[in-house]
């Protein structure tokens, strides 16, 4: 009877196992790093730093691997260091700390360049968008800290820490760029939005970046790009920057007195049904365009103003106007010419997916900034972006079904933390045959190699001169 209530069968435990690794699935991500050229790019970026026992670029690659595995501090790289048969020599905490401390503006630009080059290879292998258009979401988040770190300040949420601004690809969930800002930085700082947008465009592959440089000829555009943000991004500077770069925009707009006056004049039968996430009519929600009722002359030509109203859900924050009308109102401006305003409003509302990207990026180390120095924390943030992108690339290239969109936590539980036995020479890894997702992992690894190999062959054939 006692055996029937036990949760595990072994009665004794000994720490004498040999040739075993607890994170066999990390070989899948490590292969993605190598095939995308990320480690080589980091090595090139850090080429100006003194090289001792450990290559600085390889050390940064190992930090990225640890962050993708769930590391939250530099000391968590010990998970790799303690398994030398699997991961080889790994720099000590002190060496990693010195590496971060030596990074300056030149190395940061090199890291950004390495990320862009790896992204181009990954997109060519199948990690990129499936459509010809791209939506870049911009949003800010708070990173809390209790320590007196450089640039840590009180935030608008009455916490203490930093307030970075991020730019993300809506479809793939990648974080293109970000700016580490003090905690008291405004969410609506136009200069920061313009700076981060420029960095985000620089991260795109050549074909996607074509025609989107400042003042480029619109005829050079190969792919349409729309910038999407909440009302914190509603600045004339950002919209004018979008126009100068041949970018579309869809940005939240405050319900001010002019908008309220216009809505009072709109008859109820002029509202159109809004749509839900499946494209069906949403009960209790309507949309309307009031471009002609509000003065938008100060915005770029072609700017439109669209408003949504809906029955408020329990706990919704309502203004006095909403309380009087009995409906919750939201608005946004856009320069998109589509006549389907319900479709445009649905696309704007899908900006909420940016919150999921931020959540997953924080699960890859961004929830903590471990250094006192702001530059080192900036490097840490860029590596967190890279770790999150690495998971996105590996998923989109080699996984199918629900796992292709799974969160980092699920990927770690099912694929990365599988037990394995490694040969004494370290040349062959035997994954646990009884693990439910072993076949999924081996198939993903094979698919990953095939996709990158096909991309390499295609690129080489394209490069051959015509006979």
SVG drawing of the C-alpha trace seen along z (x, -y; Angstrom):
<svg xmlns="http://www.w3.org/2000/svg" viewBox="-30 -72 75 74">
<polyline fill="none" stroke="black" stroke-width="0.4" points="0.0,0.0 2.9,-2.3 4.3,-1.8 1.0,-2.8 1.2,-6.3 4.8,-7.0 5.3,-9.7 8.7,-8.2 9.9,-4.6 13.6,-5.0 14.2,-4.8 17.8,-5.8 19.6,-8.6 23.3,-8.8 25.2,-11.5 27.4,-9.2 25.8,-9.3 28.3,-9.7 27.9,-10.8 24.5,-12.4 23.2,-15.9 20.0,-17.4 19.5,-19.9 19.9,-17.8 17.4,-19.9 19.7,-22.9 21.6,-21.3 18.7,-22.4 19.1,-26.0 22.9,-25.8 22.6,-24.5 20.4,-27.5 23.0,-29.8 25.7,-28.2 23.7,-27.9 22.5,-31.5 26.1,-32.7 25.3,-34.5 28.4,-33.3 30.7,-34.3 29.0,-37.7 29.5,-38.2 33.2,-37.2 33.6,-39.8 31.8,-42.4 34.1,-41.8 37.3,-41.5 38.7,-44.7 38.7,-43.4 41.7,-41.7 41.3,-37.9 42.6,-35.7 41.5,-32.1 37.9,-32.5 36.7,-34.2 34.5,-37.1 32.1,-36.5 31.6,-32.8 31.1,-33.9 28.3,-36.2 26.8,-33.3 26.8,-31.1 25.0,-33.8 22.4,-34.0 22.0,-30.2 21.6,-30.4 19.1,-33.2 17.0,-31.2 17.1,-28.4 15.7,-30.7 18.7,-32.4 17.9,-35.5 21.4,-36.5 25.0,-36.1 25.7,-33.4 23.0,-31.2 25.5,-30.5 26.9,-27.9 24.2,-25.5 26.3,-25.3 29.7,-25.5 28.9,-22.5 28.3,-20.3 31.6,-20.6 31.1,-17.3 28.0,-19.0 29.0,-22.6 32.7,-22.6 34.7,-25.3 32.5,-28.1 33.9,-31.4 33.7,-32.0 31.5,-34.6 34.4,-36.9 35.5,-36.6 31.9,-37.2 31.7,-40.2 34.9,-41.7 33.6,-41.0 30.4,-43.0 32.4,-45.7 34.7,-46.1 31.8,-46.6 31.5,-50.1 29.5,-51.9 31.6,-50.2 30.9,-46.7 27.2,-47.5 27.0,-48.5 28.7,-45.3 26.3,-43.2 23.4,-44.9 25.0,-44.1 25.5,-40.5 21.9,-40.2 20.7,-41.7 22.9,-39.3 21.7,-36.3 18.1,-37.5 18.5,-37.7 19.8,-34.1 17.1,-32.9 14.3,-34.6 15.8,-33.1 15.6,-29.6 11.9,-30.1 11.7,-32.2 10.5,-35.3 7.0,-36.7 4.6,-34.7 3.1,-37.8 4.6,-40.6 3.7,-43.2 5.1,-43.8 3.7,-45.3 6.2,-46.8 4.7,-47.2 6.2,-49.8 5.5,-49.6 7.3,-50.4 7.5,-48.3 8.8,-48.6 11.7,-46.6 11.7,-46.9 14.8,-46.8 15.5,-47.3 19.1,-48.2 20.4,-51.7 21.5,-51.0 22.6,-53.7 19.5,-55.4 17.1,-53.6 14.3,-56.0 10.8,-56.0 8.3,-55.0 4.8,-56.2 3.4,-53.0 5.0,-53.9 7.7,-51.3 11.5,-51.8 13.6,-50.8 13.9,-51.3 11.4,-52.0 12.7,-50.6 11.0,-51.2 10.8,-48.2 10.0,-47.7 8.7,-44.2 7.6,-42.3 3.9,-41.5 3.8,-38.3 7.0,-36.6 7.2,-38.0 10.9,-39.1 12.2,-42.1 14.0,-44.2 15.3,-47.0 15.0,-48.7 16.2,-51.6 17.1,-51.3 15.7,-54.4 15.4,-55.7 12.3,-54.7 10.9,-58.2 11.2,-58.4 7.8,-59.3 6.0,-56.6 5.1,-59.3 8.6,-60.6 8.6,-61.2 12.4,-61.3 12.7,-57.9 10.1,-56.4 11.9,-57.8 15.3,-56.5 14.0,-53.0 12.1,-52.9 15.3,-53.7 17.2,-51.0 14.3,-48.6 14.4,-49.3 18.2,-48.7 17.6,-45.2 15.5,-44.1 17.0,-42.1 17.9,-44.2 14.8,-43.3 12.5,-44.4 14.6,-47.5 14.6,-48.7 12.8,-52.0 12.4,-52.7 15.4,-54.8 14.7,-58.4 13.6,-60.3 14.0,-57.2 12.1,-57.1 8.7,-55.3 9.4,-53.4 12.2,-51.5 9.8,-49.9 9.6,-46.1 7.6,-45.4 4.9,-47.5 5.6,-48.2 3.1,-49.6 4.1,-51.1 1.6,-50.4 1.5,-51.9 -0.9,-52.9 -1.8,-56.5 1.7,-57.0 3.0,-57.0 0.6,-59.6 3.1,-62.3 3.5,-64.4 7.2,-63.6 6.6,-59.9 4.0,-60.1 6.1,-62.4 9.0,-60.1 6.8,-57.2 5.9,-59.3 9.5,-60.2 10.4,-56.5 7.5,-55.4 5.9,-53.6 2.3,-53.4 1.1,-54.0 -1.8,-53.0 -1.6,-54.7 -3.9,-55.1 -5.5,-58.5 -6.8,-60.2 -10.5,-60.8 -10.3,-64.6 -13.0,-67.3 -13.0,-67.5 -13.5,-63.8 -16.3,-63.8 -18.1,-66.7 -17.9,-64.8 -19.3,-61.6 -22.2,-63.4 -23.2,-64.5 -23.1,-61.0 -26.5,-59.2 -26.6,-55.7 -27.5,-54.2 -24.2,-55.4 -22.1,-53.0 -20.9,-49.7 -20.4,-46.4 -16.9,-45.7 -15.2,-42.4 -13.8,-39.8 -10.5,-38.0 -12.1,-35.5 -13.4,-38.2 -17.0,-37.8 -19.3,-40.6 -18.7,-41.3 -21.9,-41.8 -22.1,-45.1 -19.2,-46.8 -19.3,-49.2 -16.9,-51.4 -17.1,-54.6 -14.9,-56.9 -15.1,-60.6 -12.2,-62.0 -14.4,-64.7 -15.7,-65.8 -12.3,-66.5 -9.6,-68.9 -6.6,-66.7 -4.8,-69.2 -1.7,-69.1 -1.2,-65.4 0.2,-64.0 -2.0,-64.2 -4.4,-61.2 -4.7,-60.7 -7.9,-59.1 -9.6,-59.0 -11.6,-55.9 -13.5,-55.3 -14.7,-52.1 -17.4,-51.9 -18.4,-48.8 -20.3,-47.8 -17.8,-48.0 -16.7,-44.8 -16.7,-44.5 -13.7,-46.5 -13.2,-48.6 -11.8,-52.1 -14.3,-54.6 -14.2,-58.4 -17.0,-60.6 -18.0,-60.7 -18.1,-56.9 -20.2,-56.8 -22.7,-59.2 -22.9,-57.4 -22.9,-54.0 -20.2,-52.8 -16.4,-52.6 -14.7,-54.5 -11.2,-54.1 -9.8,-55.8 -6.8,-55.6 -5.4,-57.4 -4.1,-55.8 -3.0,-56.6 -4.2,-53.2 -6.6,-53.6 -8.6,-50.4 -12.3,-51.2 -13.1,-48.4 -12.8,-50.4 -13.8,-47.3 -10.8,-45.5 -8.5,-48.4 -9.8,-48.6 -9.3,-44.9 -5.8,-45.2 -5.1,-48.0 -6.6,-46.1 -4.3,-43.2 -1.5,-45.4 -2.2,-43.9 0.0,-40.9 3.0,-43.1 2.3,-42.5 2.8,-38.8 6.1,-39.4 7.3,-41.6 6.2,-38.9 8.2,-36.2 11.2,-38.5 11.1,-39.0 11.1,-35.2 14.4,-35.3 16.1,-37.4 14.7,-40.9 12.9,-40.9 16.2,-41.6 19.1,-44.0 22.0,-42.5 24.6,-45.2 25.1,-48.6 26.4,-50.1 23.9,-51.2 26.0,-50.2 26.4,-46.6 22.7,-46.5 22.1,-47.6 24.3,-44.8 22.3,-42.4 19.1,-43.7 20.3,-43.2 21.3,-39.6 17.8,-39.1 16.3,-40.2 18.7,-37.8 17.7,-34.9 14.0,-35.6 14.6,-35.8 16.6,-32.6 13.6,-30.7 11.4,-32.4 13.7,-31.4 14.0,-27.8 10.3,-27.4 9.2,-28.9 11.8,-27.1 11.6,-23.6 8.4,-23.1 4.8,-22.6 1.5,-22.6 1.0,-24.2 4.7,-24.1 5.4,-26.5 3.7,-29.2 4.4,-27.9 5.8,-30.2 9.5,-29.9 8.3,-28.1 6.5,-25.4 9.5,-25.0 11.9,-24.5 9.6,-22.0 9.0,-19.9 12.1,-20.2 15.1,-21.8 15.1,-20.0 15.2,-16.5 17.7,-14.2 20.4,-12.6 23.5,-10.5 26.6,-11.8 29.5,-9.6 32.9,-9.9 34.3,-11.7 31.4,-14.2 30.6,-13.4 27.2,-11.8 24.2,-12.7 21.5,-10.1 18.2,-11.7 15.9,-9.9 14.0,-7.5 11.0,-7.5 10.5,-11.3 7.2,-12.1 8.8,-14.9 12.1,-13.2 10.8,-12.4 9.6,-16.0 13.0,-17.3 15.0,-15.1 12.7,-15.8 13.0,-19.6 16.8,-19.3 16.8,-17.5 14.4,-20.0 16.4,-22.9 19.6,-21.7 17.8,-21.0 16.2,-24.4 19.5,-26.2 21.3,-23.9 18.7,-24.6 19.1,-28.3 22.9,-28.0 22.6,-26.0 20.1,-28.5 22.3,-31.5 25.3,-29.8 23.4,-29.1 22.2,-32.6 25.7,-33.9 27.0,-31.9 27.6,-34.1 25.3,-33.6 26.9,-31.6"/>
</svg>
